[in-house]
Amino acid sequence: MSAFLTLIRTTATHSHSPASRSARKTASYALMHLIVAMAVAYALTRDWRAALAIGLVEPLVQTLAYTLHERAWVKAERETAQREAGPAGAVGAAGAHHGARAP
């Protein structure tokens, strides 16, 4: 837990590039997620082996689920934007290919 707090303090107090800060923030969140998952699993099972297994597997599955969730949202947003553009957007683009000029 001390390493976790040191990581947070270092991230919060030192000036680093946004990408570097983001990477450290992601790592600290992953570590926190692992600790919470193992603690909850241990509280429910009272078996440290089961808690370790659940604590290691659950964040990996959660990461995969999050990635799929993000992709679904991106696809839905893209489809919504295309629908909102409507046929006028499609005709305008097609007209541009045939040498038509915008009014």
KOLLUMVEX-72251 format. One line per field, with one value per residue (C-alpha): residue number from 1; residue in three letters; x, y, z. Coordinates in nm, 2 decimals, m for minus. Example, Ala and Ser with C-alpha at 12.3 -4.5 7.8 and 13.67 -1.06 7.14 Angstrom:
// residues 2
pos	(1,2)
code	(ALA,SER)
X	(1.23,1.37)
Y	(m0.45,m0.11)
Z	(0.78,0.71)
***
This chain:
// residues 103
pos	(1,2,3,4,5,6,7,8,9,10,11,12,13,14,15,16,17,18,19,20,21,22,23,24,25,26,27,28,29,30,31,32,33,34,35,36,37,38,39,40,41,42,43,44,45,46,47,48,49,50,51,52,53,54,55,56,57,58,59,60,61,62,63,64,65,66,67,68,69,70,71,72,73,74,75,76,77,78,79,80,81,82,83,84,85,86,87,88,89,90,91,92,93,94,95,96,97,98,99,100,101,102,103)
code	(MET,SER,ALA,PHE,LEU,THR,LEU,ILE,ARG,THR,THR,ALA,THR,HIS,SER,HIS,SER,PRO,ALA,SER,ARG,SER,ALA,ARG,LYS,THR,ALA,SER,TYR,ALA,LEU,MET,HIS,LEU,ILE,VAL,ALA,MET,ALA,VAL,ALA,TYR,ALA,LEU,THR,ARG,ASP,TRP,ARG,ALA,ALA,LEU,ALA,ILE,GLY,LEU,VAL,GLU,PRO,LEU,VAL,GLN,THR,LEU,ALA,TYR,THR,LEU,HIS,GLU,ARG,ALA,TRP,VAL,LYS,ALA,GLU,ARG,GLU,THR,ALA,GLN,ARG,GLU,ALA,GLY,PRO,ALA,GLY,ALA,VAL,GLY,ALA,ALA,GLY,ALA,HIS,HIS,GLY,ALA,ARG,ALA,PRO)
X	(0.00,0.29,0.42,0.07,0.06,0.41,0.30,0.01,0.22,0.48,0.22,0.04,0.35,0.60,0.56,0.55,0.41,0.03,0.10,0.33,0.09,m0.19,0.01,0.10,m0.26,m0.38,m0.13,m0.23,m0.60,m0.52,m0.33,m0.62,m0.87,m0.66,m0.64,m1.02,m1.11,m0.89,m1.02,m1.39,m1.32,m1.15,m1.43,m1.68,m1.48,m1.24,m1.00,m0.68,m0.63,m0.97,m0.93,m0.60,m0.75,m1.05,m0.84,m0.62,m0.88,m1.16,m0.96,m0.85,m1.21,m1.32,m1.06,m1.18,m1.54,m1.45,m1.28,m1.58,m1.81,m1.60,m1.61,m1.99,m2.02,m1.79,m2.00,m2.33,m2.20,m2.08,m2.42,m2.60,m2.39,m2.45,m2.83,m2.83,m2.65,m2.94,m2.99,m2.90,m2.54,m2.52,m2.66,m2.43,m2.13,m2.25,m2.32,m1.97,m1.83,m2.03,m1.89,m2.20,m2.13,m2.27,m2.52)
Y	(0.00,0.23,0.19,0.28,0.60,0.69,0.65,0.88,1.15,1.14,1.17,1.46,1.67,1.63,1.79,1.53,1.50,1.44,1.09,0.99,1.12,0.93,0.61,0.63,0.72,0.41,0.19,0.32,0.26,m0.09,m0.16,m0.02,m0.23,m0.54,m0.48,m0.41,m0.71,m0.94,m0.79,m0.83,m1.19,m1.27,m1.12,m1.33,m1.66,m1.64,m1.83,m1.65,m1.87,m1.80,m1.43,m1.42,m1.60,m1.37,m1.06,m1.14,m1.26,m1.01,m0.70,m0.87,m0.96,m0.61,m0.45,m0.66,m0.57,m0.20,m0.21,m0.38,m0.12,0.17,0.03,m0.01,0.35,0.48,0.28,0.41,0.77,0.73,0.59,0.87,1.13,0.97,0.96,1.32,1.42,1.26,1.21,1.58,1.51,1.19,1.37,1.67,1.44,1.25,1.57,1.69,1.38,1.47,1.82,1.99,2.32,2.42,2.72)
Z	(0.00,0.07,m0.29,m0.41,m0.21,m0.32,m0.68,m0.63,m0.45,m0.72,m0.99,m0.81,m0.72,m1.01,m1.34,m1.61,m1.96,m1.98,m2.14,m1.86,m1.59,m1.76,m1.77,m1.40,m1.31,m1.51,m1.33,m0.99,m1.07,m1.19,m0.87,m0.66,m0.86,m0.80,m0.42,m0.40,m0.60,m0.38,m0.06,m0.16,m0.28,0.05,0.25,0.07,0.05,0.34,0.11,0.01,m0.29,m0.43,m0.35,m0.54,m0.84,m0.85,m0.79,m1.08,m1.33,m1.26,m1.36,m1.69,m1.78,m1.68,m1.90,m2.20,m2.12,m2.10,m2.44,m2.60,m2.43,m2.56,m2.91,m2.90,m2.79,m3.07,m3.32,m3.18,m3.19,m3.54,m3.65,m3.47,m3.64,m3.98,m3.92,m3.80,m4.12,m4.30,m4.68,m4.75,m4.62,m4.85,m5.15,m5.10,m5.09,m5.40,m5.58,m5.51,m5.70,m6.01,m6.04,m5.87,m5.69,m5.36,m5.39)
***
